[in-house]
Amino acid sequence: MERGPAIYAGVVFALFGGALLLWTAARVRQRRPVAHGVNPVASATLAGLASVIALILGAWCLTRL
């Protein structure tokens, strides 16, 4: 992978994953729904999983430099 696109993709994935993880943790800690009309445990789990996957993808992109 070229350096420029790898850096850009890695930073975007890392920022998205970190922000989603912080937002999900804040919503769960306040006992507010992560997604309306969905089981609270399932929505928090799915959002947490998506954030961890985005963080892993960001780290993978940044290690390809």
Buried (B, 14 or more C-beta within 10 A) or exposed (E): EEEEEBBEBBEBBBEBBBEBBEEBBEBBEEEEBBEEEEEBEEBBEBBBEBBEEBBEBBBBBBEBE
